[in-house]
Amino acid sequence: MRTVNIHEAKTHLSRLVEEAAQGESFVIAKAGKARAQVVPISKPAKKKPRQRIGFMKGQYTAPDDIKGPFAAEIEEMFYGRE
């Protein structure tokens, strides 16, 4: 693996980043001692498709009169007490 001193890395950063993106890793050294290793980023994983409305279709059933057991309470929430 190639070693680049810190001054050269600052001077040629754009070129070095492009080389790293192409798969060529390198080490940045200061006073002859390795300080950092630059490696290419692996390709990002494919994103999962977003869940859409209706994804639970067929997994449950709703009663025909869904507000039946609580009709009075629901009407009170919307219209207040009579």
VEXTOR-956918 format. One record per residue (C-alpha): x, y, z; residue in one letter. Coordinates in steps of 0.25 Angstrom, whole numbers. Layout:
residues N
@x X&y Y&z Z&r A
...
***
This chain:
residues 82
@x 0&y 0&z 0&r M
@x 5&y 14&z -4&r R
@x 9&y 24&z 7&r T
@x 7&y 39&z 5&r V
@x 12&y 50&z 14&r N
@x 2&y 59&z 20&r I
@x 7&y 71&z 11&r H
@x 5&y 63&z -2&r E
@x -8&y 59&z 3&r A
@x -13&y 73&z 5&r K
@x -7&y 78&z -8&r T
@x -13&y 66&z -16&r H
@x -26&y 63&z -8&r L
@x -35&y 63&z -20&r S
@x -26&y 53&z -29&r R
@x -24&y 44&z -17&r L
@x -39&y 43&z -13&r V
@x -42&y 40&z -28&r E
@x -31&y 29&z -28&r E
@x -37&y 23&z -15&r A
@x -51&y 23&z -21&r A
@x -45&y 15&z -32&r Q
@x -40&y 5&z -22&r G
@x -26&y 9&z -19&r E
@x -24&y 10&z -4&r S
@x -13&y 18&z 3&r F
@x -7&y 23&z 16&r V
@x -5&y 37&z 20&r I
@x 7&y 39&z 29&r A
@x 13&y 50&z 37&r K
@x 28&y 50&z 41&r A
@x 28&y 36&z 35&r G
@x 18&y 30&z 44&r K
@x 5&y 25&z 39&r A
@x -7&y 34&z 43&r R
@x -19&y 30&z 34&r A
@x -23&y 20&z 24&r Q
@x -31&y 24&z 12&r V
@x -40&y 13&z 6&r V
@x -51&y 13&z -4&r P
@x -65&y 13&z 1&r I
@x -73&y 0&z -3&r S
@x -85&y 2&z -11&r K
@x -97&y 5&z -3&r P
@x -108&y -5&z -1&r A
@x -120&y -4&z -9&r K
@x -131&y 3&z -1&r K
@x -144&y -5&z 2&r K
@x -156&y 0&z -5&r P
@x -165&y 8&z 5&r R
@x -177&y 2&z 11&r Q
@x -190&y 7&z 4&r R
@x -204&y 9&z 8&r I
@x -212&y -4&z 7&r G
@x -200&y -13&z 11&r F
@x -209&y -21&z 21&r M
@x -220&y -23&z 11&r K
@x -226&y -37&z 13&r G
@x -220&y -38&z 27&r Q
@x -232&y -34&z 35&r Y
@x -247&y -31&z 34&r T
@x -255&y -19&z 39&r A
@x -269&y -21&z 43&r P
@x -280&y -14&z 34&r D
@x -284&y -5&z 45&r D
@x -271&y -1&z 51&r I
@x -276&y 9&z 61&r K
@x -288&y 1&z 65&r G
@x -283&y -3&z 79&r P
@x -278&y 11&z 82&r F
@x -288&y 20&z 74&r A
@x -292&y 28&z 86&r A
@x -278&y 31&z 90&r E
@x -274&y 35&z 76&r I
@x -285&y 44&z 74&r E
@x -282&y 51&z 87&r E
@x -268&y 53&z 83&r M
@x -272&y 60&z 70&r F
@x -285&y 67&z 74&r Y
@x -284&y 68&z 89&r G
@x -295&y 64&z 99&r R
@x -309&y 67&z 96&r E
***
